[in-house]
């Protein structure tokens, strides 16, 4: 059971002027998380040296800088090979050091103490309020969009060469975490130990691998393109790093293959929908090409219709003919989805009930 100290005045409720500052912290940390400014390498090296001494309790190590996370990660293997560590052992060694040793040390020296400070002074309802109105808002753009898509792309590129990818311990996309504690520090006067500042000083880089023998740091992207809080670019990459080795392509917040973006709609083969397994990518293909062209090209047959819904039959590559539900997004204008349903579905109603796991179907309300 947690015992609250009698000399600490708990914050039961935020004042209106504090609530009014929510948008400021959301905007502040989204800008930091999506920043494409170049790293000040001299200052960053000094911050990393302090991080090693005060938090990791290690002597400072050489710090190497790279143009993007792919080169940074592959360089870890190259450097370890020079240190006579076998390539097959590098992945597990990096994982052990970055995720276990560093994670444990930062957890005890920073996270546990900072969280304890907030918990000791803030009621759970205030914690939840700031978490939902500040941290989650930043995370939806910085973490869920940019961080997840960049790491997915890095993973696909490095695993084909070295067989294993270990996420960096920290990067600039941790802005959502910082936004939460920054609010409590500035607006609620919650005091943290010195290690909090030391850690946040190294969290504004492209990616950081603080290893025992050396530290690898990546620059931030040179381009990040967003639309309505989601990664979106119809003419090029949404995220690009210097040198062009690492690029991410996205439409309406969905990471898609390069050719979906770079090929004009009238030149895209509608039959690519037959080979695409990802429902969200299929949606973007339909949105770009148009539902009519796809119908004509793939020989879709209508089994049943109900309002804006259609149950159609399609034959995806390598599969038998099966039913799919074509439906209009009730909240997004002119956006259509095509999703596979149970093979035994014969009507739109059966497909909707199966898809939503319900006994009775009612038309959703359109959001405006």
N, C-alpha and C positions, 0 to 999 in steps of 0.2 A: 504494500500500500504506500502511495506517495504522500509524504507529510509536507505541507506547505509551511515555509518559515513565517513566523508571526511578524517579522519586521519587514516583510516584502508586501507591498500593496499590489494586489492582483488587479489586472485590467479586465473588468467584466464586460465592458462595452466600448466600442470606438466612438469618439466624438464625430460629429458631422464633418468638421473641418479635416479630420483624419481620413474619413471615407472619401471626401472630395479629392484627396491626393492619390487615390487609386490609379486614375488614368495617367498621372505623371509618372509613376513607377513602372506601369506597363509600357508606356512609350519609351521611357529611358532605357529599360533593359531590352526591349525589342531592338532598338537602335544599336545597342552594344552587341547583342547576339547576332545581328545581321550586318555588322560592320565589315567593310572590305578594306579598311585602312591597313597599311603595312605595319608590321611589328617593329617597335623600337628595340633592336636586338641588344644594345648595350644595357638598357634598363631591364629588359626581360632576363638577361643573363644574371644580373645582380639579384633580381627577385628569385630566380631559380636557386642561386647559391644560398640565399637566405632560407628558402624552403627546405633545402637539403640539411642545413645546419640546425634549424630550429624545430622542424616538424619530423623529418625523417631521421634526424640524429646521425647524419652521415657527413663526411667531408665533401665539399663541392667537387663536381666532376666536369669534364669537358662537355660543352653544350653545342650541338650541331643543328644548324637550321636548314630547312629544305622548302622547296617551292610548293609542295602539296603533300597530303597525307599518304599517298601511294608511295612516293619516293622516300618519305620519312620512314615508313614501315619496312620497305624492302632494304633500306640502308641499315636497319638494325641487324638483319641477317648478314649483310656484307661485313659489318664491323665485327660481329661475333665470329664470323669465319676467320677474320684476321687475328682474332684472339684464340683461335683454334677450338672454337666450339662447333660441334657438328650441326649442320643445318637442320637435321631432324630433331635436335634437342632445343633449338632456338625458340620455337613456338611455345613449348611448355615452360621454358625458362622465363620468357617475357610474360606469359600469363601468370606465373607464380609471383614474379616481382611486382608487376603492375597491378594486377587485380587482388592479390593476397597480401603481400608485404606492405606495399604502399597504401593500399586500401585500408588495411588494418591500422596502420600508423595515423593516417589522416582521419580515420574514423574516431580514434580515441583522442587525438590531439586537437581536432577541429570540430567535426560534426557533432559528436556526442556532447561536447561542452556547450556549443552554440545552441543546439536544440534544447539542452537542459535549461539554459538561461531563459529562453523564450517560454518553455513550458512552466518554469517557476514563476513567471510574471504575467502570463496571459491565459485566460480561460479558453477552454476548448472551442467554444463558439466563435471567439475572436480569431483563433488560429484558423479555423475552417473558413471563416469569412475572407481573410487575407489570402489564404491558399486558393480559394475559388475565384476571387476577383482580381488577384494580381498574378500569382505564380502560374495558375492554369492558363491565363490569357497569354502570358509570354510563352509558355511551353507549347501551346497550340501552334504557334508560328515558328518559333526557334527550334524547339525540340522535336515535335511531331513532324514538322515539315523538313527543315533544312538538315538538322542533325541526322535524323533517321535515313533520309535519302542519300546523303553524302556517305554515311557509313556503309549503307547497302552497296553503293557503287564501289567504294574502296575495297570492300570485302570481295566482291566479284572479280576485281582486277588483281588483287594480290594472291588470292587463294589458287588461282590458276598457275601461279609461279612458285609459291612456297608452301601451299597446302593448308595453311592455318592463318586465321586473322584474329588478333587480339585487339579489342577496342582500346583507344587511348584512355589514360586515366582521367584526364581533364581536357577541356577545350572551351572555346568561346561560346559554344552552344549551351553551356551550363548557366546561361543568363537567367533562366527561370528560377533556378535554385537561389542565385544571388538576389533576385528581385524580392523574394519572400523575406529574407533576413535583412536586406537593406531597408525595407519598409519599417520593420520593428526597431531597427537601430536608430533610424532618423526620426520617425514619427512617434515612437513609444518610449524612446530613451532606454532601450534594452542594451546593456553593455556586454560586449564580447571580449574574449581574451585576444592577445596580440596575434595568435596563430591564425585567427579568422582573416585578418587583413593580409597576412603573408600568403595564405592560400588563395584568396581572391585576386591577388596581384599576378598569379601565374595562370589564372583561369581565362584570360582573354587572348588566347592564341588559337591558331588553327587546330592543333592537336598537340599533346605533350605526352611523351613516354619517359618518365623519370626512372631510369634503371640504375643499378648499383655502380656500374663502371662508367656510364655516360648517360646523357639525356638528349633525346631527339625531339625537335620541335618543328612543326609545320606552320607555314604562313597561312593566313586566312584567304578565302577566295578573292578573286579580283572582280567577280560579278555574282550578284544574287538578284534574281528578278521575281518579284511577287505581284500578285493581283488579288485584291480582296483577302489578304492574309494567307494566300496559298501560292505555292510555287507554280508559276505559269509563264510560258513563253512559246508563242506559236511560230517563231522564226529562228530559234537557236536554243542553246543551253540555258537552263535556269540558274545553274551554279557552275562556275568555271574557275579553275585555278591557273596560276601563271604557268606558261609553257604548253598548255593545251592537253596535257596527259590525262587530266581528270576533269570530266564534264558530266553533268547530270541533266537529263531532259525530262521535263514535267509538263503536264497539261492539267489545269484545274486542281492542282495539289496531288496529282497521281504521277508517280515515276513511270515513264514509258520508254520503250526502245527509241533510239535516235531516229530511225527511219519514219516512225509515226509522226514526229515533229517536222523533220526536214523535207519530207516528200509532200508536194502539193496535194490537196485533197482529190483533185480530179485525176491524179496519177497513182494514187494508192489503190492497190488491188483489194476490192471489198472482201475477197475470199480469205484475207488474213484473219478475219474474225473466226474462221473455222479452225485455226491452229492456235489461237490465243486462249489459254486456260484461265487467265486472271479476269475476274468479273469486272473489276474497276477499269482495267485497261481496255476491255471490250467496250465498256461504256464510252470511253474517250474515242475509240475507233468509230463507233456508231455516230457520236456527236460530230466528228470531223467529216466523215464520208457522207453521212446522211442515210436514214433508214430506208428510203426508197431504192437507192443504188444497191444497198446490201441485199435487200429482198430479191431484186432482179438477178443479181450476180450469183447468189448461193442457192437459188431455187427453193426458197422458203415456201412452205404450204401452210395456209391458215386452217387450223383444226376447229377453232371456236373463237367467238368474239363476245366481249361484254364491255360496253362503254369504250374507254380508251385502251382496254386490255385486249391482247390477242394471244391465243395459244397457238404456236406454230411448230412445225416439225423441221429439224435441221439435222444434217449429218456432219459432225465435226470430224476432223482428220483422225483416223485410227479408231473411231467409235461407230457404233450403229446409229441408225436414225432414231432420234429421241425428241421428246417435246421440250420446247422452250417457251418461257413467258416473256412476251414483249409488253413493256409497260412504260408509261410516261411518268417522269419524276414529278410529283405533285407540288414540289417547292422550287424547282429549277425549270425555267421556261425553255421549251423546245429540247429538253434532254430526255433521251430514251434509254432504257436498259433492256438487255436480253439476258435472261438467266435460265439455266437448266432447272427443270423440276423433275419430280418422280416419274419414271417411265410409264406408270399406270394412270397418270393424270389424263383425262379425256376432255375436260372442260376448263374454262378459265376459273370458275369457282373452285373446282377441285385443286387447281394449281395454286391459287391464292391461299386456300386453307392449308395446303401442305407447306407452302413457303413460310407462312407466318405461324404455323403450328397452332391453329385455332379451329373451332368447330363451326363458327359463323363468320362470314366476311362482310365488312362494311367499308364503303368508299372512304378513303382518308380525306381530311380537310386540307384544302390548298392553302399554303402559307403565302402571304403577300408582303 
